[in-house]
């Protein structure tokens, strides 16, 4: 009988909801592994400073800063970082809170809240609040420049102008296009319906109730640049972090929140309960949209084990953030960096690595990190220069024998890198799902590749000049 009871108890312990591996192991060991992984990964990607938040079950498991400011000051768990587009989930929550109170109808037309709107495109009147939340409004970067808008908006009230002027790319609710101004319009709606400034609303109804005492919202990137408590942002070029202030960009609503690791921990814990939202709307808040996984400020998906996740990434040109909440595991991870979007850095791998450690697994280490890829680019640039010198002397000896046809073919081939440089903007827009980047953004994302293309182009122009001068010299 005792053996039977013991076996039954053992079986029950296996069948009950499994605790995380982090609970089974000594916490000191887990934290040591996390610190080692973060330091190693930051070094491998030339990242100067980062901030990490982890929640597990109902507790803040870890909140810590890594690296230093430019003056050598250490980054801590309460150091503020821009979270960029992670702000969208806060804006969506503000809208849903007002819907919870009966002050906003998610399926009502946005224009119904602004009778003064006089859109040129009649389809604008069909855009609902839910369409804006799901990024299916019909607006996109091509028809409505966002990052490249000149001049930038100065206030949320001005954002309604884009609905007056814009010609929609498609009928509302029929296609997904990630577009920041959708969330600026939602912030404007919150401000109009609540009668409070958007930043004040967030502070009074979200930050303060959750105890996020070091979190605040700004309207433009200029306010980030002027705040000395925020580590200076960087972009990466040839493996070297370059400190740089953010270009001016209106970000109130879609990307304006500044937070800390400690506060982001409290935010992720709030996703498990209904303190700020009724259970019915909380379920909608964490659900995918009608078109694809983008719902209401979150990407709602399932991980490899089938568990529900909500996640979002945030980008500036000199800052980056990633956040994933594993709803079924009741675990959340957020990481913020003072380096921006770069083609050679896989920021989401930080989340995957930390999650693996929390589960008692070994994080994967990829060869394709920033340091190795930048080293390859430097080698490629040097090889291009060496080839250029070698080819120059060969051309001097052989170009006189070239036919006109071969010379034309050589000319076309040597213009390829120049054509790629001139086509970078539409190419990046195509690869980036329709996002239209300013040239500074293209430079910070692809600076090493651009330097190589410039070197290759200059070498080819020298070669062409040599071909033509040698071929047609007397």
Phi, psi and omega in degrees: 000317179296321179297318181296316179296318180298318179295320180297316179297320179296318180295319179297322180294331178284322184282337181292165181306122186291134173284162181290156177297333180297331179283325184288326180270167175292130185299324179301320179293318180297314180296324177296318178296320180294314179299317181296319180294315180297312181297319180294317182290322177296318179297320181291344181241012176058038180265126186280323185211146179206164180222132187239134175234131177227132171240146181220120186058235184257021183230155170283111185278320183198137174215112189210150173258154179228146177085195186220162168289173178299330181272007178092355179293136183286142174278136183237178180293342179253014176284128182283140176227145170293133179259359174053233189287356169297343178297335185299326180291331175290317179298317178298320179297319179300318178297316182292326176299317179291329174292322178299327181270006178077015184263345176227136173257117185299333182257010174276154177294137176303320182297338180293340178271352181225079183302339182284348180298134178228073186290144175289324179266116185297337181293341178302327181291348179267355180288121179264168176300320180296323177300318179295317179298319183274002181060040178236033186284340187100350175274144170210176186294329184292319182270344182220088181306137181247288180293336181260007181294133177225123353282164176287158175299152178252342181205163179295325182301328181289340186296336178297342178299327183293331177285335177286322187267331192286147168255117186297146179283334178201167181293136181306136177086002185253345182207149180264130173217114179293121188211113184307318182300340174305321183275340170292321177296320178295320177296322177296322178296315178301316180297318182290315184286319184281336184077009178246151170302144184303315180297324178292321178299312180302317182295316186283324189254348180232302186296309182296313178301330181270355182077022179276074192282350180245020181250138180208169183239140178239166182264328183223162177292339178300325179291335173289314181299327184276351184267108185286348178280348179266127178303140179301136179282161181223155161240163186251131179221119181052040177078010182242124175290128181246115179292135184200139174284156180286139172298155181296130181206132177279121190232010183293116181110297183276334190204026191261004187271138174248130183215180181236167177299318181297317181288323179294333174297316179295324179296317181291324176298328182292346179284350182265351185225178184249039179295324187251356186203146178293153181305322182296314180284332175298322178296317177295322181301326183259012183258156176290160178280179180291333179238100178081183187281347183285120182254256183239080181078007178223153163267116182260114185219191174233143179276186185299330181273359179092001179284150181285137176228150167235137186209166174196150173246158178227138180228134157239178181282341179233009176218154178213150177214152177218143180213134174222131175245120179269096190298318182286327176280345185056053179222141178223144180223130175226137178228135179236139186233153174260032169230149190261192182302127179216136184296340186259000182245122178264090184293327181294340178296334177298316179298313181299318181294316179296318179299320179297317179297318179297332180269003180082016180256167178269126181293143179287142176243117183262144174293333185276067174253173184302317183298312183292319181291323176293324177297319177298318180296319178297317178298322180294319178297315179296319179296323178295319179293317179297314177299321180299317179293314180299313182294329181301314182288328175294319180297320181300328183274332192245347189295335181297334182272359182287138171280164179298321180299314179295324180295322177295316179298318178298319180299314180299315181296321183285347178271355184303309181298327178293319178295323177296316179301316181291338183260005186302317184300307178294328179295315179295322178297318179295311181294326184273019176069032177094358178288131179261113184263144171290163182297327177297321178294321177295320179297312182293330181283325189230032189300317181295318178294323179294319178300317178297316179297322178294314179299315179299317180297315180296318177300316180294322179294320176297317179298316180297317178300320179294316177305309186289319181293321180289318183294322186253010176286152183284000000 
